[in-house]
């Protein structure tokens, strides 16, 4: 399942840690947005790992998109929508 992870983190160090963690799970498509191709189990694991970084005022959102939604995604510029599952091995 395609998951979009978006975050708004106040602290620069924490933001860097979250970005580093997410690079192990998917592709950065915008400054604070990653696309990850994950199973249900792996999505829960990623959510658990990211939650440990959160402080007051921080926000992380994980949007789970079905295959039909992936196919209907519209992009302008940047990378194409993530499809390479073999990349995401943590």
Backbone as a printed PyTorch tensor [residue, N CA C, xyz], in Angstrom:
tensor([[[  0.8370,  -1.1680,   0.0000],
         [  0.0000,   0.0000,   0.0000],
         [  0.8890,   1.2400,   0.0000]],

        [[  0.5370,   2.2130,  -0.7940],
         [  1.2810,   3.4670,  -0.8240],
         [  0.8790,   4.3060,   0.3740]],

        [[  1.8680,   4.7470,   1.1350],
         [  1.6450,   5.6160,   2.2850],
         [  2.3650,   6.9330,   2.0430]],

        [[  1.6620,   8.0150,   2.2770],
         [  2.2480,   9.3440,   2.2080],
         [  2.4940,   9.7760,   3.6450]],

        [[  3.7400,  10.1150,   3.9610],
         [  4.0870,  10.5760,   5.2980],
         [  4.4800,  12.0420,   5.1860]],

        [[  3.7610,  12.8630,   5.9110],
         [  4.0260,  14.3030,   5.9260],
         [  4.2510,  14.7160,   7.3690]],

        [[  5.1850,  15.6250,   7.5740],
         [  5.4680,  16.0310,   8.9520],
         [  5.7580,  17.5170,   9.0430]],

        [[  5.4550,  18.0400,  10.2290],
         [  5.7390,  19.4250,  10.5780],
         [  6.3580,  19.3740,  11.9650]],

        [[  7.6670,  19.5060,  12.0250],
         [  8.4260,  19.3350,  13.2620],
         [  9.1210,  20.6470,  13.6140]],

        [[  8.9700,  21.0850,  14.8460],
         [  9.5070,  22.3740,  15.2890],
         [ 11.0290,  22.3580,  15.3860]],

        [[ 11.5930,  21.3620,  16.0410],
         [ 13.0230,  21.3000,  16.3260],
         [ 13.8170,  20.7860,  15.1220]],

        [[ 14.8590,  21.5170,  14.7330],
         [ 15.6830,  21.1240,  13.5750],
         [ 16.3000,  19.7410,  13.7400]],

        [[ 16.8260,  19.4450,  14.9290],
         [ 17.4530,  18.1460,  15.1700],
         [ 16.4650,  17.0070,  15.0620]],

        [[ 15.3030,  17.1990,  15.6380],
         [ 14.2510,  16.1820,  15.5650],
         [ 13.7910,  15.9900,  14.1300]],

        [[ 13.6440,  17.0810,  13.4130],
         [ 13.2290,  17.0100,  12.0020],
         [ 14.2400,  16.1950,  11.1980]],

        [[ 15.5250,  16.4020,  11.4650],
         [ 16.5760,  15.6370,  10.7860],
         [ 16.4960,  14.1600,  11.1380]],

        [[ 16.2450,  13.8490,  12.4050],
         [ 16.1330,  12.4430,  12.8250],
         [ 14.9610,  11.7600,  12.1230]],

        [[ 13.8490,  12.4540,  12.0300],
         [ 12.6770,  11.8840,  11.3670],
         [ 12.9590,  11.6720,   9.8790]],

        [[ 13.5700,  12.6400,   9.2480],
         [ 13.9110,  12.4970,   7.8250],
         [ 14.8640,  11.3180,   7.6280]],

        [[ 15.8470,  11.1770,   8.4950],
         [ 16.7900,  10.0580,   8.3920],
         [ 16.0840,   8.7190,   8.5610]],

        [[ 15.1720,   8.6450,   9.5080],
         [ 14.3900,   7.4170,   9.7160],
         [ 13.5670,   7.1000,   8.4690]],

        [[ 12.8990,   8.1050,   7.9360],
         [ 12.0380,   7.8950,   6.7710],
         [ 12.8200,   7.4990,   5.5230]],

        [[ 14.0550,   7.9260,   5.4040],
         [ 14.8640,   7.5310,   4.2450],
         [ 15.0900,   6.0270,   4.2040]],

        [[ 14.9580,   5.3510,   5.3460],
         [ 15.0650,   3.8930,   5.4020],
         [ 13.7760,   3.1990,   4.9820]],

        [[ 12.7000,   3.9520,   4.8380],
         [ 11.3890,   3.3790,   4.5770],
         [ 10.8110,   3.7600,   3.2280]],

        [[ 11.2900,   4.8470,   2.6230],
         [ 10.6820,   5.2980,   1.3820],
         [ 11.4840,   6.3780,   0.6960]],

        [[ 10.8270,   7.0870,  -0.2030],
         [ 11.4740,   8.1150,  -1.0180],
         [ 10.9660,   9.4930,  -0.6270]],

        [[ 11.8930,  10.4280,  -0.4690],
         [ 11.4980,  11.8130,  -0.2260],
         [ 11.0010,  12.3980,  -1.5450]],

        [[  9.7990,  12.9500,  -1.5280],
         [  9.2360,  13.5440,  -2.7390],
         [  9.0850,  15.0530,  -2.6100]],

        [[  9.0680,  15.5410,  -1.3930],
         [  9.1160,  16.9730,  -1.1110],
         [  9.8590,  17.1280,   0.2050]],

        [[ 10.1280,  18.3610,   0.5910],
         [ 10.9880,  18.5840,   1.7460],
         [ 10.5220,  17.8150,   2.9900]],

        [[  9.2580,  17.8470,   3.3160],
         [  8.7390,  17.1560,   4.4930],
         [  7.6860,  16.1170,   4.1340]],

        [[  7.8390,  15.5010,   2.9590],
         [  6.8820,  14.4960,   2.4930],
         [  7.6370,  13.3120,   1.8950]],

        [[  7.2580,  12.1140,   2.3490],
         [  7.8400,  10.8800,   1.8330],
         [  6.7390,   9.9920,   1.3040]],

        [[  7.0670,   9.1630,   0.3000],
         [  6.1900,   8.1050,  -0.1780],
         [  6.8260,   6.7870,   0.2150]],

        [[  6.0380,   5.9240,   0.8340],
         [  6.5230,   4.6260,   1.2870],
         [  5.5570,   3.5480,   0.8130]],

        [[  6.0690,   2.4650,   0.3020],
         [  5.2510,   1.3380,  -0.1310],
         [  5.3410,   0.2750,   0.9610]],

        [[  4.2800,   0.1430,   1.7790],
         [  4.3550,  -0.6600,   2.9930],
         [  3.1550,  -1.5740,   3.1570]],

        [[  3.3820,  -2.6780,   3.8370],
         [  2.2790,  -3.5320,   4.2600],
         [  1.6020,  -2.8780,   5.4650]],

        [[  0.4710,  -3.4090,   5.8540],
         [ -0.2340,  -2.9210,   7.0430],
         [  0.6680,  -3.0180,   8.2800]],

        [[  1.3090,  -4.1500,   8.4350],
         [  2.2080,  -4.3640,   9.5800],
         [  3.3560,  -3.3700,   9.5990]],

        [[  3.9580,  -3.1370,   8.4420],
         [  5.0960,  -2.2040,   8.3620],
         [  4.6330,  -0.7590,   8.5850]],

        [[  3.4140,  -0.4300,   8.1650],
         [  2.8840,   0.9110,   8.4040],
         [  2.7570,   1.1550,   9.9030]],

        [[  2.2490,   0.1760,  10.6320],
         [  2.1320,   0.3040,  12.0910],
         [  3.5060,   0.4360,  12.7460]],

        [[  4.4690,  -0.3220,  12.2680],
         [  5.8350,  -0.2380,  12.8050],
         [  6.4260,   1.1480,  12.5510]],

        [[  6.2730,   1.6580,  11.3380],
         [  6.7760,   2.9990,  11.0290],
         [  6.0980,   4.0370,  11.9130]],

        [[  4.7910,   3.9470,  12.0790],
         [  4.0590,   4.8810,  12.9200],
         [  4.5920,   4.8640,  14.3480]],

        [[  4.8280,   3.6790,  14.8730],
         [  5.3720,   3.5360,  16.2340],
         [  6.7520,   4.1750,  16.3430]],

        [[  7.6080,   3.9410,  15.3550],
         [  8.9650,   4.5040,  15.3750],
         [  8.9500,   6.0270,  15.2960]],

        [[  8.0880,   6.5650,  14.4330],
         [  8.0380,   8.0180,  14.2810],
         [  7.4560,   8.7040,  15.5080]],

        [[  6.4730,   8.0720,  16.1450],
         [  5.8010,   8.6760,  17.3020],
         [  6.7740,   8.9640,  18.4350]],

        [[  7.8240,   8.1950,  18.5530],
         [  8.7660,   8.3950,  19.6640],
         [  9.5370,   9.7120,  19.5520]],

        [[  9.5630,  10.3190,  18.3750],
         [ 10.2730,  11.5840,  18.1800],
         [  9.4230,  12.8110,  18.5110]],

        [[  8.1280,  12.6440,  18.6070],
         [  7.2210,  13.7910,  18.7040],
         [  7.3210,  14.5430,  20.0220]],

        [[  7.2360,  15.8500,  19.9240],
         [  7.1670,  16.7390,  21.0820],
         [  5.9440,  17.6320,  20.8990]],

        [[  5.6490,  18.4260,  21.8970],
         [  4.5120,  19.3510,  21.8170],
         [  4.6680,  20.2520,  20.5940]],

        [[  3.6020,  20.4130,  19.8390],
         [  3.6210,  21.2660,  18.6580],
         [  4.0270,  20.5610,  17.3750]],

        [[  4.4890,  19.3030,  17.4680],
         [  4.8990,  18.5340,  16.2870],
         [  3.6990,  17.7840,  15.6950]],

        [[  3.8140,  17.4410,  14.4190],
         [  2.7410,  16.7130,  13.7480],
         [  3.3330,  15.7810,  12.6920]],

        [[  2.8580,  14.5460,  12.6850],
         [  3.1840,  13.5820,  11.6270],
         [  1.8670,  12.9830,  11.1660]],

        [[  1.6970,  12.9000,   9.8480],
         [  0.4990,  12.2800,   9.2810],
         [  0.9280,  11.1930,   8.3010]],

        [[  0.2400,  10.0700,   8.3810],
         [  0.4540,   8.9720,   7.4460],
         [ -0.8680,   8.7310,   6.7360]],

        [[ -0.8620,   8.9870,   5.4310],
         [ -2.0490,   8.7570,   4.6060],
         [ -1.8490,   7.4560,   3.8430]],

        [[ -2.7570,   6.5110,   4.0260],
         [ -2.6740,   5.2270,   3.3350],
         [ -3.5500,   5.2780,   2.1020]],

        [[ -2.9510,   5.0070,   0.9390],
         [ -3.6730,   5.0770,  -0.3280],
         [ -3.7630,   3.6890,  -0.9540]],

        [[ -4.9350,   3.3520,  -1.4450],
         [ -5.1150,   2.0730,  -2.1270],
         [ -4.4400,   2.1310,  -3.5070]],

        [[ -4.3550,   0.9940,  -4.1550],
         [ -3.7070,   0.9280,  -5.4700],
         [ -4.4230,   1.8070,  -6.4970]],

        [[ -5.7390,   1.8460,  -6.4280],
         [ -6.4950,   2.6980,  -7.3560],
         [ -6.1660,   4.1730,  -7.1250]],

        [[ -5.9910,   4.5530,  -5.8720],
         [ -5.6300,   5.9470,  -5.5580],
         [ -4.2340,   6.2710,  -6.0840]],

        [[ -3.3290,   5.3220,  -5.9700],
         [ -1.9710,   5.5230,  -6.4980],
         [ -2.0360,   5.8030,  -7.9890]],

        [[ -2.8450,   5.0300,  -8.6920],
         [ -2.9550,   5.1860, -10.1450],
         [ -3.6020,   6.5000, -10.5450]],

        [[ -4.4190,   7.0720,  -9.6570],
         [ -5.0910,   8.3390,  -9.9560],
         [ -4.3200,   9.5560,  -9.4500]],

        [[ -3.1570,   9.3330,  -8.8680],
         [ -2.3620,  10.4430,  -8.3360],
         [ -1.8600,  11.3230,  -9.4710]],

        [[ -2.0000,  12.6130,  -9.3030],
         [ -1.5430,  13.5920, -10.2970],
         [ -0.2720,  14.2570,  -9.7660]],

        [[  0.7810,  14.2600, -10.5530],
         [  2.0230,  14.9230, -10.1620],
         [  2.4350,  15.8970, -11.2570]],

        [[  3.0460,  16.9680, -10.8340],
         [  3.6260,  17.9540, -11.7480],
         [  5.0490,  18.1970, -11.2870]],

        [[  6.0110,  17.8060, -12.0840],
         [  7.4120,  17.9640, -11.7040],
         [  7.8140,  16.9200, -10.6800]],

        [[  9.0830,  16.8990, -10.3590],
         [  9.5880,  15.9630,  -9.3610],
         [  9.5830,  14.5310,  -9.8420]],

        [[  9.6750,  13.6300,  -8.8800],
         [  9.7370,  12.1980,  -9.1560],
         [  8.3550,  11.6300,  -9.4670]],

        [[  8.3080,  10.5120, -10.2080],
         [  7.0210,   9.8300, -10.3820],
         [  6.5980,   9.1920,  -9.0540]],

        [[  5.3520,   8.7890,  -8.9510],
         [  4.8380,   8.1560,  -7.7430],
         [  5.6250,   6.8780,  -7.4720]],

        [[  5.9580,   6.6420,  -6.2230],
         [  6.7530,   5.5000,  -5.7950],
         [  6.0620,   4.1840,  -6.1270]],

        [[  6.8210,   3.2410,  -6.7170],
         [  6.2710,   1.9180,  -7.0140],
         [  7.2510,   0.7870,  -6.7220]],

        [[  8.4770,   1.0640,  -6.4160],
         [  9.5080,   0.0360,  -6.2600],
         [  9.5210,  -0.5190,  -4.8460]],

        [[  8.7960,  -1.5950,  -4.6030],
         [  8.7010,  -2.1870,  -3.2650],
         [ 10.0250,  -2.7390,  -2.7550]],

        [[ 10.8770,  -3.2470,  -3.6150],
         [ 12.1010,  -3.8810,  -3.1450],
         [ 13.0650,  -2.8980,  -2.4850]],

        [[ 12.8910,  -1.6040,  -2.7160],
         [ 13.7610,  -0.6000,  -2.1150],
         [ 13.5880,  -0.5280,  -0.6010]],

        [[ 12.3740,  -0.7990,  -0.1030],
         [ 12.0400,  -0.5270,   1.2880],
         [ 12.2540,  -1.7390,   2.1820]],

        [[ 13.4710,  -2.0030,   2.4970],
         [ 13.8260,  -3.0890,   3.3950],
         [ 14.5800,  -2.5110,   4.5850]],

        [[ 13.9460,  -2.4780,   5.7460],
         [ 14.5810,  -1.9280,   6.9520],
         [ 15.0870,  -3.0620,   7.7890]]])
